[in-house]
């Protein structure tokens, strides 16, 4: 089981990896042991991601040292560098979402 799942995820990380583990667990609904193993892996893999989401929500800080978080930050943009109406544009220009999220 682990070899089969690992074979599908040689270069996956972040949301694509979490999504793969979730799909694999859902596909094995009839095999309780396999499903539980995959859900345990999913919970362990999702913990750092969940902490990053929490930090983003509560502190407004993107903590993404491996470039895999759902929010992409353009750190070079500062409020001062945007147009006069930076309140509306700042958030949409500085922060965007990745195409694939968990």
C-alpha positions as CSV (number, residue, x, y, z in Angstrom):
1,X,0.0,0.0,0.0
2,X,2.7,2.5,1.0
3,X,4.8,1.7,-2.0
4,X,1.8,2.2,-4.3
5,X,0.9,5.6,-2.8
6,X,4.6,6.7,-2.7
7,X,4.8,5.8,-6.4
8,X,2.0,8.3,-7.2
9,X,3.7,11.1,-5.2
10,X,7.4,11.2,-6.1
11,X,7.5,15.0,-6.3
12,X,4.3,16.1,-4.6
13,X,4.3,18.4,-1.6
14,X,1.9,20.7,0.1
15,X,-1.7,20.7,-1.0
16,X,-1.2,18.2,-3.9
17,X,0.2,15.6,-1.4
18,X,-2.5,16.2,1.1
19,X,-5.1,15.8,-1.6
20,X,-3.5,12.5,-2.8
21,X,-3.5,11.1,0.7
22,X,-7.2,12.1,1.1
23,X,-8.2,10.5,-2.2
24,X,-6.3,7.3,-1.5
25,X,-8.0,7.0,1.9
26,X,-11.4,7.7,0.4
27,X,-10.8,5.1,-2.3
28,X,-10.1,2.5,0.4
29,X,-13.3,2.9,2.3
30,X,-13.8,-0.9,2.3
31,X,-10.4,-1.7,3.8
32,X,-10.5,-0.3,7.3
33,X,-6.8,-1.0,8.1
34,X,-5.6,0.7,4.9
35,X,-7.9,3.6,5.3
36,X,-6.9,4.2,8.9
37,X,-3.2,4.1,7.9
38,X,-3.7,6.6,5.2
39,X,-5.8,8.9,7.5
40,X,-3.0,8.7,10.1
41,X,-0.5,9.8,7.4
42,X,-2.8,12.5,6.3
43,X,-3.3,13.9,9.8
44,X,0.5,13.9,10.4
45,X,1.2,15.5,7.0
46,X,-1.6,18.1,7.5
47,X,-0.5,19.3,11.0
48,X,2.3,21.7,9.7
49,X,-0.1,22.9,7.0
50,X,-2.8,23.5,9.5
51,X,-0.4,25.5,11.7
52,X,0.5,27.6,8.7
53,X,-3.2,28.3,8.0
54,X,-3.7,29.2,11.6
55,X,-0.8,31.6,11.6
56,X,-2.1,33.2,8.4
57,X,-5.6,33.6,9.8
58,X,-4.7,34.9,13.2
59,X,-1.5,36.8,12.6
60,X,-1.6,37.7,8.9
61,X,1.8,36.1,8.4
62,X,2.7,33.7,5.6
63,X,5.1,31.1,7.0
64,X,6.1,29.1,3.9
65,X,9.7,28.1,3.9
66,X,9.2,25.3,1.4
67,X,6.9,27.2,-1.1
68,X,3.9,24.9,-0.6
69,X,1.3,27.0,1.3
70,X,-2.0,27.8,-0.3
71,X,-1.3,31.6,0.0
72,X,1.3,33.0,-2.3
73,X,2.9,36.2,-0.9
74,X,4.5,38.9,-3.0
75,X,6.6,40.2,-0.1
76,X,8.3,42.9,-2.2
77,X,4.9,44.8,-2.4
78,X,4.5,47.2,0.4
79,X,1.5,49.4,1.1
80,X,3.6,52.4,0.3
81,X,4.4,51.0,-3.1
82,X,0.8,50.6,-4.2
83,X,-1.6,53.3,-5.5
84,X,-3.3,55.7,-3.2
85,X,-6.2,53.4,-2.7
86,X,-4.0,50.6,-1.3
87,X,-6.6,49.3,1.2
88,X,-8.6,47.6,-1.6
89,X,-5.7,46.6,-3.8
90,X,-3.1,45.7,-1.3
91,X,-4.5,42.4,-0.3
92,X,-5.4,41.2,-3.8
93,X,-2.0,42.2,-5.2
94,X,0.2,41.1,-2.3
95,X,-1.6,37.8,-1.6
96,X,-3.0,35.3,-4.0
97,X,-4.1,31.7,-3.8
98,X,-2.5,28.7,-5.4
99,X,-4.4,26.8,-8.1
100,X,-4.6,23.6,-5.9
101,X,-5.6,23.8,-2.3
102,X,-6.5,21.0,0.2
